Amino acid sequence: MPQCGFPWLNSTQETAVNKVLCTRDVAIVHGPPGTGKSQTITNIIANALYKGKRVLFVAEKMAALSVVQNRLAAIGLAPFCLEIHSNKTKKSAVISQLKETTEIIRQTPPEEFRKEAERLLNLRAELNQYIEALHKEYPFGVSLYDAIIHYQSVDVESCFDIPQAYLDTLDKNTFAQWEDAIELLVRTANACGHPYQHPLTGISITEYSSAVKEESSLLLTGFIDLLTTIRQKLDVLMPQAVPHDSIF
């Protein structure tokens, strides 16, 4: 079956348009509200008019007819639409609409249509470049669109900036390692609390050994002895003036 490409439609809408334009003369478009039926029907009618076909659009509700008519009017096809849905339609109104259509054809030569078609084609190609750039997947497995959606879902300010040099060489494996490291960091922080508030935050030791352990034990023992001596002297000098807990 020949296919016609419509990059501005989703897959379901494009399938419906292709079935009508490429294989069928009669079609029923149905679906729940908000699924794009009116836009799909508008595209079907516009393409049929482009191919010189006549279209009879029938809907159960007047609102559906109005929505499609407004969409066709928005793209300049109102003069080619003849309203026959109302029993109040007058003969003069029908003749006026037909006259308006013939005037459009007389005033607009085919060259103008071709120029406009080329302009729209170039505009669509330019817009497609933005879409391709937006959804292009980078070597680390994330597109710009995915990054924007994820960034909007985060309600805190960024803590640091990743240097561009890291992003230029980032791949999926490294990105997965970063994610694992961040998850581990979050779990550790939830279990131990923020490092800034930790009692050992002032210790800057990066390596630990038995020698460091022994030295730390001696320092702590000496510090405890010193505090004990200070407390004893304070008890002699100021037995009730200053509570121990307010100093140590």
N, C-alpha and C positions, 0 to 999 in steps of 0.2 A: 504494500500500500504506500503511495507517495505521501511524504510528510512535509508539512509546512512549518517553519520555525517561528515561534512567537516567544522571544526571551522574556517579555514582560508578564507572561502568564505562568501560573504554577502547572504542575504536570497534569492534574485532573482537568483544568480549564483548557490546556493545550490539546489534550486528547479529544475533548468535546468539539473544539473548533476544527480539528483535523477531520473528524468523522463527518462533519457537515460539509466542509469545503471540498474534501477530496473523495468522498465515497457516497454521500447521501444527499437527497434533496429535501427530506423531511426529518426533523429532529425534535425531540422533547427534552428540554433541559429542566431538571428538577433537583432539589436539594434543600437542606435546612437554611434558615436565614443566616446571612453573613458569610456565605461560601463563595460569593463572586458570580452569582448567576447573571445579574444584570450586566456586569462587565463582559462576561463571556458572550452573551447574546449581542451586545453592542459590537464586539469584534466580528462576530459571525455576519451580522448585517452589513457592516462597513466593508468587509472583504467581498461579500456577495455583490454589493453595489459596484465595487471596483471591477469585478468581472462581468458587469453588465447584466446581472440577474435581478429578478424581482423577488421580494421577500414579503410574506404575510406573517406578521408576528401576532400571536394570540396568547393572551394571559387570562388567568381566572380573575385577577383583581386589577382594578383600574390603577392602583398605586404602582404595580409592576410595569404597566405600560408607560406611566409618567416617568419613572426612573430611567428606563431605556431611552425614551424620547429626549429627556434632558441630557443624557450622556451623548447621544447622537448630535444634539444641538451644540454641545460644547466643542465638538470636533468639526463643526461646520456642515453637518449633513441634515440640518433641520429642513431646508427647502426640498429635500428628496423624500420626506416623510409625509404621508397622507393619512390624516386622522379619520378613521371610519368606525370608531368604537362607540360613538354616541348616536342615539336616535334623534338628537337635536342638531346634528350637523346639517347646515344649509347648503344648498346647491351653489350659492354665491361664494361660500367659504371654500368649497372644493375647487371651484374655478380659479379663485384667487391663489390657492396653493399651487395649482398646476402652472399658472402664469408665472409665479415666482420661480418655479423650477426652470422653466424655459428661459427666463431672463438670466439666471445664473449660468446656464450653458452658453448663452450668446455672449455674455460679458467676459467669460473666462476662457481664453483659448487653451488648447491642449498643451502649448509650450509652458504655460504657467503651472499647469498640473505637474508636468515633468520636473520643473525647477523645484517646486515645493516637495515633490517626492524625493528628489536628490538631497534637498536640504534636510528632510526628516531622516533619510537614510544615514547621512553623515552624522547627524545629531545622535541617532541611536547607536552608531558605532562608537562615538565618543563616550556615551553613557556606559556602553558595555565595557569599555576600558576601565572605568571606575569600578564597575561591578567585579571584573576579573581581579583588579588590584586589591579590592576589599576582601575577596574570598580566596585569594592565593594562599596556599599553605606553605609556610616557610620550613626550612630543613628541620626545625625543632618541633614540627607537627602542629603549629598553631597559626591561624590566619589572623589578619588584622581585625576582621569582624569578631572572631572569637575573643580576641584580646580586649576589644572595646566592651563587649557584653560582660566579660568577667570583671573588668575594671569598674563598670557601673554597678555591679552587684556588691562591691566592697565599699563599706561606709566609713572607712578610716583613712587618714592621710598616709601617703607612702613614707616609709621610714628611711629609705635610701634609694639611690639611683644605680642601676646596673650599667657599667661602662659599655660603650658601643663595641669595644674590642671583643668583649665576651659574647655579645649577641651575634657578631659577624661569624664566629666559629662555633656557635651553639648548634648541637644536633639533638635528636630525640633521646639518645642514651644519656647525654649530659643533663638534658632537661628533666628526665625521669629521676636522675640522681639528686638534682636540686629539690625536686618535689619530696623525695624521701627524706632528705636532710631537713627540710622545713617542717614536715610532719613530726619528725623526731624531736626537733627543737620545741615545737608547740607542746608535745606530750611532756617533755622534760620541764618546760616552764610551768605547765599546769600542775605538775607534781611537786616541784620545788619552790614555786613562786618566782617573782621577778628577781633577777640577780642583784639589782640595785638595793633591794630590801633584805638581802640575805646576810646573816651574821658574819659570813666569811668573805664579804664583798671586797674587803681591803687587802686580801691575800692575793699576791700576783705571781704565785709559784706556777710554773708551767710544767714542771717535771717533779715526780715524787719518787723517793727511794728510802731505803732503811736509814741512811745517814740523815736525810731530811727529817724523817720521823723521830729519830733520837734527839736531834737538835731541837725540834719543836717541843718535844716532851720536857727537855731541860729548861727551855725558855718559859714554858707555861708553869712549871714547878716553881721556878724562881719568881715569876710574876705573882703567883698565889702566895708565896711566902712574904713577898714585899707588901702585898695588900693586907695580910694578916698583921704584920708589924705596924703598918699605918693605922689600922683599926685599934690596936692596943694602945698606941700613943694618943689617939684621939679620945679614947675612953678615959685616959688619965687627965688630959688637958681640958676636955669638954665632955664630962660624963653625960649630960642631958641636953646639951646645946644643939647638936646636929645629929639627926638619925643616920645610921650607917647606910640605909637604903637610898638616901638622897644623894649620897656621894658615890657609892659603888653600885 
